[in-house]
Amino acid sequence: MILRLLNVQGVVGIAAALTLLATLVVQKLETRHWRKQSGQFEQLYRNEQAAGARTVANYRAAADAARAADHAAGEQVRATQVAINERTSHDFESRLAAAHLRAQRLQPGDGQTPTDPCPRGTAPVSGIPPSACGAAEAAGQDRLSSSDALAATEQAIQLDELIRWVERQHAVEMNGTASR
């Protein structure tokens, strides 16, 4: 009986309405699915942004810590080098003072002449040539004068202390510790 009331256009209309209804239901389900997916993607995006911000903060903190450690190590190196400079200067000055003291003790006093190692008033001994004293005097003449010997000693001490200073400075490691 209903079929009599419906003609072909009515049946097509009902089929079209059912198709549109099915499409609407499918569309609603997809909308819910994509809203849920969108929320998950938004949460992932926010997590990635937060992780990126934490990474940047961690790198900045690590860079600040490294700068502070480098500064502390640099200060330690400077302090070590200052101590080496002071120790080397003190050693140099004390060695120079000792060399000057020795040089003063070796020089004859005012108005005194060194004793003559070859007395002239004795009779010659047979078998010893008379030139033996002369040879010793000649060897003494080839020596440096007292002032030149002192200058040479000062320069030797200066070079020795310079070598020690270079070795000590070379032993200082740049991370703030000394190997010697």
C-alpha positions in Angstrom: 0.0 0.0 0.0 2.7 2.4 0.7 4.3 1.5 -2.6 1.2 2.7 -4.3 1.5 6.1 -2.7 5.1 6.4 -3.7 6.2 6.8 -7.1 9.7 6.6 -8.6 10.5 10.1 -7.5 9.4 9.4 -4.0 11.6 6.3 -3.8 14.6 8.2 -5.2 13.9 11.0 -2.7 13.9 8.5 0.2 17.1 6.8 -1.1 18.7 10.3 -1.4 17.6 11.2 2.2 19.1 7.9 3.5 22.3 8.4 1.7 22.6 12.0 3.0 21.8 10.7 6.5 24.5 8.0 6.3 27.0 10.7 5.0 26.1 12.9 7.9 26.7 10.2 10.4 30.0 9.3 8.8 31.0 13.0 8.8 30.1 13.4 12.5 32.3 10.3 13.3 35.2 11.6 11.3 34.9 15.1 12.9 35.1 13.5 16.4 38.1 11.4 15.3 40.0 14.4 13.9 39.2 16.5 16.9 40.7 13.8 19.1 43.7 13.5 16.7 44.1 17.3 16.7 44.1 17.4 20.5 46.8 14.7 20.5 48.9 16.5 17.9 48.5 19.7 19.8 49.7 18.0 23.0 52.7 16.5 21.1 53.5 19.9 19.7 53.4 21.5 23.2 55.6 18.7 24.6 58.1 19.2 21.8 58.1 23.0 22.4 58.7 22.4 26.2 61.4 19.9 25.5 63.1 22.4 23.1 62.9 25.1 25.7 64.4 22.8 28.4 67.2 21.8 26.0 68.0 25.5 25.3 67.9 26.2 29.1 70.2 23.2 29.8 72.7 24.3 27.1 72.7 27.9 28.5 73.2 26.6 32.0 76.0 24.3 30.8 77.7 27.2 28.9 77.5 29.4 32.0 78.9 26.6 34.2 81.7 26.1 31.6 82.5 29.8 31.6 82.6 29.9 35.4 84.9 26.8 35.4 87.1 28.4 32.8 87.3 31.6 34.8 88.2 29.7 37.9 90.8 27.7 36.1 92.3 30.9 34.6 92.5 32.5 38.0 94.3 29.4 39.3 96.7 29.4 36.4 97.4 33.1 36.9 98.0 32.5 40.7 100.3 29.6 39.9 102.2 31.7 37.4 102.6 34.6 39.8 103.9 32.2 42.5 106.4 30.8 40.0 107.5 34.3 39.1 107.9 35.2 42.7 109.8 32.0 43.6 112.1 32.4 40.5 112.8 36.0 41.4 113.6 35.2 45.0 115.8 32.3 43.9 117.6 34.5 41.4 118.2 37.3 43.9 119.4 34.9 46.6 121.8 33.2 44.2 123.1 36.6 43.0 123.6 37.7 46.6 125.5 34.5 47.4 127.7 35.0 44.3 128.5 38.6 45.3 129.3 37.4 48.8 131.7 34.7 47.5 133.3 37.2 45.1 133.9 39.7 48.0 135.5 36.9 50.1 137.8 35.9 47.3 139.1 39.4 46.6 142.0 40.6 48.6 141.4 43.3 51.2 142.4 46.9 50.7 146.2 47.4 50.6 146.9 43.7 50.7 148.6 41.9 47.8 148.2 38.2 47.3 151.2 36.2 48.6 153.7 35.4 46.0 153.6 31.6 45.4 157.2 31.6 44.1 159.7 33.1 46.7 162.6 34.7 44.9 165.3 34.6 47.6 165.9 30.9 47.8 168.5 28.9 46.0 167.4 27.0 43.0 166.9 23.3 43.5 168.8 21.1 41.1 166.5 19.2 38.7 163.7 21.7 38.8 163.8 24.2 36.0 163.5 27.9 37.1 160.6 28.5 34.8 158.1 26.5 36.9 157.0 29.6 38.8 156.7 31.5 35.5 154.3 28.9 34.0 151.9 29.2 37.0 152.0 32.9 36.7 151.2 32.7 33.0 148.2 30.5 33.7 147.0 32.9 36.2 147.2 35.7 33.7 144.8 34.0 31.3 142.0 34.0 33.9 139.2 36.4 34.0 139.5 39.5 36.1 137.4 39.5 39.3 134.8 41.8 37.9 134.6 39.8 34.6 134.3 36.5 36.6 131.5 38.0 38.7 129.7 39.3 35.6 130.0 35.8 34.0 128.7 34.2 37.2 125.8 36.6 37.2 124.9 35.8 33.6 125.2 32.1 34.2 122.9 32.4 37.2 120.5 34.5 35.2 120.4 32.0 32.3 120.0 29.1 34.8 117.0 30.8 36.5 115.5 31.7 33.1 115.6 28.0 32.1 114.0 27.0 35.4 111.3 29.7 35.0 110.5 28.5 31.5 110.3 24.8 32.6 108.1 25.8 35.5 105.8 27.9 33.3 105.6 25.1 30.8 104.6 22.7 33.5 101.5 24.7 34.3 98.5 23.1 32.7 95.8 25.4 31.4 93.0 23.7 33.3 94.5 25.1 36.5 96.7 22.3 37.9 100.5 22.1 37.8 102.3 18.9 36.9 105.3 19.8 39.0 
